[in-house]
Amino acid sequence: MGNAVVRNRVKRRLRHLMRDRLGLLGPDDAVVVRALPAAAARSYTQLGLDLDEALAAARTRRHRGGER
């Protein structure tokens, strides 16, 4: 993904973005957020949109019976 500065910047951004979305999760939900190398080039806003899309996809899979 990049050097330590880049990795930490992405980690801080995702942590902050996820903090704002914790209310969307149920009490028994667990989420693992994994950043791919392309995340280093994404803006804060783009990362937020990507995170929203991933959470929506996870909720859809869970409601369709795709829960593991």
Backbone as JSON Lines, residues from 0, in Angstrom:
{"i":0,"aa":"M","n":[0.83,-1.19,0.0],"ca":[0.0,0.0,0.0],"c":[0.87,1.24,0.0]}
{"i":1,"aa":"G","n":[2.02,1.17,0.56],"ca":[2.91,2.32,0.63],"c":[3.75,2.25,1.89]}
{"i":2,"aa":"N","n":[4.42,3.34,2.16],"ca":[5.25,3.35,3.35],"c":[4.38,3.54,4.61]}
{"i":3,"aa":"A","n":[5.0,3.59,5.75],"ca":[4.27,3.66,7.02],"c":[3.39,4.91,7.11]}
{"i":4,"aa":"V","n":[3.85,6.02,6.56],"ca":[3.07,7.26,6.6],"c":[1.75,7.08,5.83]}
{"i":5,"aa":"V","n":[1.84,6.48,4.66],"ca":[0.65,6.26,3.83],"c":[-0.29,5.27,4.51]}
{"i":6,"aa":"R","n":[0.26,4.16,5.0],"ca":[-0.58,3.16,5.67],"c":[-1.29,3.74,6.88]}
{"i":7,"aa":"N","n":[-0.59,4.52,7.67],"ca":[-1.21,5.12,8.86],"c":[-2.26,6.16,8.5]}
{"i":8,"aa":"R","n":[-2.04,6.91,7.43],"ca":[-3.04,7.89,7.0],"c":[-4.34,7.18,6.59]}
{"i":9,"aa":"V","n":[-4.21,6.11,5.81],"ca":[-5.39,5.34,5.39],"c":[-6.07,4.74,6.61]}
{"i":10,"aa":"K","n":[-5.3,4.2,7.53],"ca":[-5.86,3.6,8.75],"c":[-6.63,4.64,9.57]}
{"i":11,"aa":"R","n":[-6.06,5.82,9.74],"ca":[-6.74,6.88,10.51],"c":[-8.03,7.32,9.82]}
{"i":12,"aa":"R","n":[-7.98,7.47,8.51],"ca":[-9.18,7.87,7.76],"c":[-10.28,6.83,7.89]}
{"i":13,"aa":"L","n":[-9.93,5.57,7.7],"ca":[-10.94,4.51,7.78],"c":[-11.49,4.39,9.2]}
{"i":14,"aa":"R","n":[-10.64,4.54,10.19],"ca":[-11.11,4.47,11.58],"c":[-12.12,5.59,11.86]}
{"i":15,"aa":"H","n":[-11.83,6.78,11.4],"ca":[-12.73,7.91,11.61],"c":[-14.04,7.72,10.84]}
{"i":16,"aa":"L","n":[-13.94,7.27,9.6],"ca":[-15.13,7.03,8.8],"c":[-16.0,5.94,9.43]}
{"i":17,"aa":"M","n":[-15.38,4.9,9.93],"ca":[-16.15,3.81,10.53],"c":[-16.8,4.26,11.84]}
{"i":18,"aa":"R","n":[-16.14,5.11,12.58],"ca":[-16.71,5.63,13.83],"c":[-18.05,6.32,13.56]}
{"i":19,"aa":"D","n":[-18.14,7.04,12.46],"ca":[-19.38,7.73,12.1],"c":[-20.48,6.77,11.67]}
{"i":20,"aa":"R","n":[-20.12,5.53,11.35],"ca":[-21.1,4.57,10.85],"c":[-21.43,3.45,11.84]}
{"i":21,"aa":"L","n":[-20.91,3.51,13.04],"ca":[-21.16,2.47,14.03],"c":[-22.64,2.33,14.36]}
{"i":22,"aa":"G","n":[-23.39,3.41,14.27],"ca":[-24.82,3.36,14.55],"c":[-25.6,2.53,13.54]}
{"i":23,"aa":"L","n":[-25.0,2.25,12.39],"ca":[-25.65,1.44,11.37],"c":[-25.57,-0.06,11.68]}
{"i":24,"aa":"L","n":[-24.72,-0.41,12.63],"ca":[-24.49,-1.82,12.95],"c":[-25.37,-2.26,14.1]}
{"i":25,"aa":"G","n":[-25.73,-3.52,14.07],"ca":[-26.49,-4.1,15.15],"c":[-25.57,-4.47,16.3]}
{"i":26,"aa":"P","n":[-26.14,-4.79,17.46],"ca":[-25.31,-5.1,18.64],"c":[-24.46,-6.35,18.47]}
{"i":27,"aa":"D","n":[-24.87,-7.27,17.61],"ca":[-24.11,-8.5,17.42],"c":[-23.28,-8.5,16.14]}
{"i":28,"aa":"D","n":[-23.25,-7.39,15.44],"ca":[-22.5,-7.31,14.19],"c":[-21.01,-7.13,14.47]}
{"i":29,"aa":"A","n":[-20.21,-7.73,13.62],"ca":[-18.76,-7.56,13.67],"c":[-18.31,-7.19,12.26]}
{"i":30,"aa":"V","n":[-17.4,-6.24,12.18],"ca":[-16.93,-5.77,10.88],"c":[-15.41,-5.75,10.89]}
{"i":31,"aa":"V","n":[-14.84,-6.24,9.81],"ca":[-13.4,-6.14,9.59],"c":[-13.22,-5.28,8.35]}
{"i":32,"aa":"V","n":[-12.49,-4.19,8.49],"ca":[-12.24,-3.29,7.37],"c":[-10.82,-3.53,6.9]}
{"i":33,"aa":"R","n":[-10.7,-3.88,5.63],"ca":[-9.4,-4.18,5.03],"c":[-9.17,-3.2,3.9]}
{"i":34,"aa":"A","n":[-8.06,-2.53,3.93],"ca":[-7.73,-1.55,2.89],"c":[-6.84,-2.21,1.84]}
{"i":35,"aa":"L","n":[-7.25,-2.08,0.6],"ca":[-6.43,-2.55,-0.52],"c":[-5.48,-1.43,-0.94]}
{"i":36,"aa":"P","n":[-4.44,-1.74,-1.69],"ca":[-3.47,-0.71,-2.08],"c":[-4.09,0.52,-2.75]}
{"i":37,"aa":"A","n":[-5.16,0.36,-3.49],"ca":[-5.79,1.5,-4.17],"c":[-6.34,2.51,-3.17]}
{"i":38,"aa":"A","n":[-6.58,2.1,-1.94],"ca":[-7.12,3.02,-0.92],"c":[-6.17,4.19,-0.66]}
{"i":39,"aa":"A","n":[-4.89,3.99,-0.88],"ca":[-3.91,5.05,-0.63],"c":[-4.13,6.25,-1.55]}
{"i":40,"aa":"A","n":[-4.69,6.02,-2.72],"ca":[-4.9,7.1,-3.69],"c":[-6.29,7.7,-3.6]}
{"i":41,"aa":"R","n":[-7.16,7.17,-2.75],"ca":[-8.53,7.65,-2.65],"c":[-8.61,8.84,-1.7]}
{"i":42,"aa":"S","n":[-9.49,9.77,-2.02],"ca":[-9.7,10.9,-1.11],"c":[-10.54,10.44,0.08]}
{"i":43,"aa":"Y","n":[-10.62,11.28,1.07],"ca":[-11.42,10.97,2.27],"c":[-12.87,10.71,1.86]}
{"i":44,"aa":"T","n":[-13.4,11.56,1.0],"ca":[-14.78,11.41,0.54],"c":[-14.97,10.11,-0.23]}
{"i":45,"aa":"Q","n":[-14.04,9.79,-1.1],"ca":[-14.12,8.55,-1.87],"c":[-14.05,7.33,-0.97]}
{"i":46,"aa":"L","n":[-13.18,7.37,0.05],"ca":[-13.1,6.26,0.99],"c":[-14.43,6.08,1.72]}
{"i":47,"aa":"G","n":[-15.06,7.18,2.08],"ca":[-16.36,7.11,2.75],"c":[-17.41,6.47,1.86]}
{"i":48,"aa":"L","n":[-17.42,6.84,0.59],"ca":[-18.38,6.25,-0.35],"c":[-18.1,4.76,-0.54]}
{"i":49,"aa":"D","n":[-16.82,4.4,-0.63],"ca":[-16.45,2.99,-0.76],"c":[-16.89,2.2,0.48]}
{"i":50,"aa":"L","n":[-16.7,2.77,1.65],"ca":[-17.08,2.11,2.89],"c":[-18.6,1.95,2.96]}
{"i":51,"aa":"D","n":[-19.34,2.98,2.58],"ca":[-20.81,2.88,2.56],"c":[-21.27,1.78,1.62]}
{"i":52,"aa":"E","n":[-20.64,1.69,0.46],"ca":[-20.99,0.66,-0.52],"c":[-20.7,-0.74,0.04]}
{"i":53,"aa":"A","n":[-19.57,-0.9,0.68],"ca":[-19.2,-2.2,1.24],"c":[-20.16,-2.6,2.37]}
{"i":54,"aa":"L","n":[-20.53,-1.65,3.23],"ca":[-21.46,-1.96,4.31],"c":[-22.84,-2.32,3.76]}
{"i":55,"aa":"A","n":[-23.28,-1.61,2.73],"ca":[-24.58,-1.92,2.11],"c":[-24.55,-3.31,1.49]}
{"i":56,"aa":"A","n":[-23.46,-3.66,0.85],"ca":[-23.35,-4.99,0.24],"c":[-23.35,-6.07,1.31]}
{"i":57,"aa":"A","n":[-22.69,-5.83,2.42],"ca":[-22.67,-6.81,3.51],"c":[-24.07,-6.99,4.1]}
{"i":58,"aa":"R","n":[-24.8,-5.89,4.26],"ca":[-26.17,-6.0,4.79],"c":[-27.07,-6.76,3.82]}
{"i":59,"aa":"T","n":[-26.91,-6.52,2.52],"ca":[-27.7,-7.2,1.51],"c":[-27.42,-8.7,1.53]}
{"i":60,"aa":"R","n":[-26.14,-9.06,1.59],"ca":[-25.75,-10.48,1.65],"c":[-26.32,-11.15,2.89]}
{"i":61,"aa":"R","n":[-26.28,-10.44,4.0],"ca":[-26.75,-11.02,5.25],"c":[-28.27,-11.26,5.2]}
{"i":62,"aa":"H","n":[-29.0,-10.32,4.63],"ca":[-30.46,-10.45,4.55],"c":[-30.88,-11.52,3.54]}
{"i":63,"aa":"R","n":[-30.01,-11.83,2.57],"ca":[-30.34,-12.86,1.59],"c":[-29.9,-14.24,2.05]}
{"i":64,"aa":"G","n":[-29.36,-14.32,3.27],"ca":[-28.95,-15.61,3.79],"c":[-27.52,-15.96,3.52]}
{"i":65,"aa":"G","n":[-26.73,-14.98,3.16],"ca":[-25.31,-15.24,2.88],"c":[-24.43,-15.12,4.1]}
{"i":66,"aa":"E","n":[-25.0,-15.06,5.27],"ca":[-24.23,-14.91,6.5],"c":[-23.45,-16.2,6.77]}
{"i":67,"aa":"R","n":[-22.22,-16.03,7.24],"ca":[-21.38,-17.2,7.55],"c":[-21.33,-17.45,9.02]}
